[in-house]
């Protein structure tokens, strides 16, 4: 029997790296895991609507580095870096409130996503934004998938949404696909994300797959 596997975890160690990277975490696994989960949930809620693609953590015994990848870095950093300072203070206040022991040196790096239209998480947030503005779901799907396929690096895209589409009494699912999505091929660079759109009559789930071609190791001379 076949199993549905998350495209990200399916390629860990092949094309993808872990989202939490720890060094010298001896005896602190439980503490670090709780800290990462709570901080990631908090930051996702705090930066909602700012097109955040991923939140990565890098740790060693006395340093914690939070890497935020976003399509709108200017909105998070703010004028002359005041947004960045406020975010750092908010993280420290949240850690203190939830009894999370942070490393002595806390660094927050904000990286720009060069091509947001080929990033699954950002594309999912764009769809959620359109649905929350009460735009017709079929139009949102069609426009978004065309925007993704207009990018040179995208070779295939698939978007699936399910829930009370159009405010209907019964939930159903809709899907749109362009190009090809080779989910079984390990060297296929597939970006995947799940996003929720919160509407007055319920939550609509959004799944996005974007295929960016196959990745081969560079030929050694």
N, C-alpha and C positions, 0 to 999 in steps of 0.2 A: 504494500500500500504506500502511496506517495504521501509525503507530509509537506505542509506549507511552512517554509522556513523563512525567517526574516532575512531579506537580501543583505543586510549589513553584517549580521552575525555569521552568515553563510560564508562571508569573504574575510573574516577576521584572520589576520596573519598572512593573507594572500595579497589583498588590495587595500584592506582597511586596517586602521590601528585602533586600539582601545580608546574610549572617551575619557577614562580616568587612568593616568599613568603615574604610578607611585615608585619611588626608589627608597630603599632602606626603611620599609614599613613593618619591620619586625615587631610582632606583638601588638600592633595597633590596627589590625585589619578591621575589626568590628567598629572601632571608633571612626576610622577614615571612611568606611562604607556609609555609615549613618550620616556623617558630615556631608559627603558628596551628594547623597540622595536628597537630603533636606535643602542644601544650598541650590542644587539644580532645580528643584521644584519651585523654590522661592524666586530664583532669577527668571524662570520661564513666566511666572505670574507677573513679576515686577516689570519685565520688558515686553509684555504682551502688546502686539500691534507694531513692534519696531523691527519686524522682519529678521528675527534672530534665527540663524541657520543651525548653530550648534554651540553647546557650552562644554568645554573640555577642562579637565583639571590635571595639573602636574604638581607632584609633591615630592619633597624629601623630608628629612627630619625637622628642618627648621624653616622651610619655605613652602608657601602655597601659591601657585600661579593659576589664575582663572582666565581662560582664553574664551572670549565671546566673539563668535563669527556672525557678522550681521550685514545686511544689505544697506542699512542706514546708519553708518558709524557716527555721522555728524549729530544725529538726534540723541545718541547716548552720551557722546563726549560733551556736547554743549559748547557754549561760548567760552573760550579760553580755558576749557577743561573743567568747568564747574560741575557739569553733569557727571563726569568721571569721579570727581571727589565725593559728590553726594552719594553716588552708587556704592563707593567703597565704604563710606560711613554707614550706609543702610545695611550692607552685608555684615559689618562688624556688630551693629546693633541687633540684627537678627540672630547672629551667632551667640551673642551674650544672652539674649532672651531664651533661646532654645538649648542653652548649655552645650554649645558646640565648641570644642577647643580648637581654635585656629592656630596655625603656625605663627611664629614671631613676625616673619616677613610675609605680608599679603600683597600680591601684585595682581592687578586686573589689566589684562591686555585686550584691546578691542581691535579685531581684524576685519577688514572689508572683504565682502564676497564680491569678486570681480564681475561675475556673470550671474546675477540673482535669478534670471529667467530660466537657468538650468539647474537651480538648486531646489530639490524636492520640498524641503521644509518651507522655504520662502514661497514657492508656487502654491503649496497647500494653504499658507496664510493669506495669499492673494485671493484664493477661491473663497475661503472663510469670510473674508472682508466683503466680497461681492454678495455672498448669500445673506450676511448680516444686514446689508443695505437693501435687502428684499428684491434683488435683481432676479430675473427668471433663471433657474438653475441650468437649463440647457444652453442658454446664451453664455453664461459664465464659463461652463465647461468648454464650449466650442472656442470662445475667444482665448481662453487660457492655453488650451492645447496648441492652438495655432501660433501663439506667442512663443511657446516653448520650441516648437518645431522650426520657427523662423531663425533660431540661433544655430550657428554653424556646428557647434559641438554636440548638439542633441541629435541622436540617430533614431530615437523612438521615445514615445511617451504614452503612459496609460494613467487615467484618472478615474477613480471609482468613488461615488458618494452614496450614502444610504441614510435613511431616516424618513421623517415626515416631509418629503419633498413637496414644495409648493403648498405646504400647510394641509396636505391630505390627511384623512383620518387614519388610513393604514400606511405603515412605513413600507418603502420599497427601495430598490437600488438602481442606480443608473451608472453606465460605464462608457468611457470614450477612449479610443486607442488610435494612435498614429505610429507608423514605422514598426520596428520589431523590438521585443523585450526578451532576450534570451536568459531567462532566470536560472537555467541549469548550468550555464557556462561560468566557471569560476573566474576566468580572466575578463569577463564582461563587467565593465564599470557601471553598476546600476545604483542610482541614488534613490532611496525610498524614505517616505515620511508619512506619519499619521497625524492628522490635525482635527480638532473639533470646532464646529461652528455653533455657537450658542444662540439659538433663536427663541422667541417668546413661546413657541409651541413645542419646544424640545431641542435636543442636540442632533446635529447632522454630522456624521463621521465622514472624513475625507481621507482617501489614500492616494498617494502619488508615486509613480515609478518613472524615472527618467534614465534612459540608456545613453551613455556617452561614448560608446565604442569599446573595443577590446584593448587591454593594456598588456603590452609585451615587455619583457626585460630588455634593457638596452644591449645591443650586440657588443660583446667584448672584442677588442681588436686582437 
